[in-house]
């Protein structure tokens, strides 16, 4: 979270138009439906987060605010 705070500070200082979306409890590879649970530490499919991130990406590409 220290890196996240440093990033937000840097973006704000640059007066950038930015947003950050964090999906709580989601692990790396959360969109990989065929990921085998426990096969690789820190990697797991999360269907709800997959759905939410797909909707957020679609909204971003359409120029709408994130849901």
C-alpha positions in Angstrom: 0.0 0.0 0.0 3.0 2.3 0.4 3.6 2.0 -3.3 0.0 2.8 -4.0 0.2 5.9 -1.8 3.4 7.0 -3.6 1.7 6.5 -7.0 -1.4 8.5 -6.0 0.8 11.3 -4.7 2.8 11.3 -7.9 -0.3 11.4 -10.1 -1.8 14.2 -8.0 1.4 16.3 -8.2 1.4 15.9 -12.0 -2.3 16.9 -12.0 -3.0 13.8 -14.1 -6.5 12.6 -14.8 -6.4 9.2 -13.3 -8.3 6.6 -11.4 -7.3 3.5 -9.5 -9.6 0.5 -9.0 -8.7 -2.1 -6.3 -10.6 -5.3 -6.0 -10.3 -6.5 -2.4 -9.3 -10.1 -1.8 -8.8 -10.8 -5.5 -5.5 -12.6 -6.3 -3.4 -12.4 -9.4 -5.0 -14.1 -12.3 -8.5 -13.5 -11.1 -9.8 -13.5 -14.7 -8.4 -16.9 -15.5 -11.4 -19.3 -15.4 -9.2 -22.4 -15.8 -6.8 -21.5 -13.1 -6.4 -24.5 -10.8 -6.8 -23.4 -7.2 -3.6 -24.0 -5.2 -1.6 -24.9 -8.2 0.3 -21.6 -8.1 0.5 -19.5 -4.8 -1.2 -16.2 -5.0 -3.2 -17.1 -8.2 -6.9 -17.8 -8.1 -10.0 -17.3 -10.3 -12.6 -15.0 -8.7 -15.8 -14.9 -10.7 -17.3 -11.9 -9.1 -14.2 -9.8 -9.5 -13.8 -11.1 -13.1 -17.3 -9.8 -13.8 -16.8 -6.5 -12.1 -13.4 -5.8 -13.8 -14.9 -6.7 -17.2 -17.7 -4.2 -16.6 -15.3 -1.5 -15.4 -13.1 -2.1 -18.5 -16.1 -1.8 -20.8 -17.2 1.5 -19.0 -13.7 2.9 -19.3 -13.5 2.1 -23.1 -16.9 3.7 -23.6 -15.8 6.8 -21.7 -18.1 6.3 -18.8 -17.2 6.4 -15.1 -16.4 3.0 -13.5 -19.4 1.2 -12.0 
